[in-house]
Amino acid sequence: MKKNFEEQMEELEEIVKELEKGDLSLEESVTKFEEGIKISKECNKTLEEAEKKITILLNKDGQMEEEDFDAK
């Protein structure tokens, strides 16, 4: 099951905390860093899609209209 944005952000925060502690081995740190980068990219994609959906709202003749958005 895909995690939602908030769950991904919480997971990313936990990874940052683990890395900041400095208790991990180099290999564990690299693995956590790679995992964090992956989550960060997924969160960024989610934010970009949300931004595109918002900018699609157009003001036409004083009326707000929403157009279909294809995230692909």
N, C-alpha and C positions, 0 to 999 in steps of 0.2 A: 504494500500500500504506500502510495506516495505521500510524503509528509507535506503539511501545509506550510505557508511562509513563516508563520510564527514558530512552529516546531523546528524548522530549519534554522531560524535565527537563534533559538535556544541552544540547539546542538552546536552551532558555530561558537556561541559564547562559552560553552563548556570546553570546547577544543582550545580556545584562546586561554582560558584559565589554566588548563593542563600544561600548555606550552609555557606560560608565564611562570609557573611553579619551578620549572627546570628540573623536575624529578625524573623525566623520561630519558631513556637512552637515545643516542643519536638516531638509530633506526626507528624507534617509536616516534620520535619527534618528527622525522621526515614523513612517516606514514600519516600522522595526525595533521601535519601541514598540508599534505596532498589532499586529505579528506576535507579539510577546511576550505581549500581553494575550490574544490568541486562544489561544495555547498554554497560558497560565495557566488560562484558563477550561476548556479540555479536560482539563487535569491535575486541576483541582478537581472536575470532573464524575466523573472516574475514581475519585478518592478518596472522593467522596460515595457512589458506587455500591458501592465496597468496604466502606465503613462500614455501609451498609444491609444488605449481605449478612452482615456479622459480627453485627449486632444481630438478625438473623432467627434466629440460633441460639438456641433456647429450651431452658431446662432444664425438662423435663417428667418428673415422677416420678423425679428423679435421673438421667435419661438426657438426653444432649444430642441434640437432633433438629434437622435443618435443614429449613426450609420453602422452597418455591420463591419466588423473587424476580423480579419483573418490573420492569426498570429504566426502563420508559416512564412 
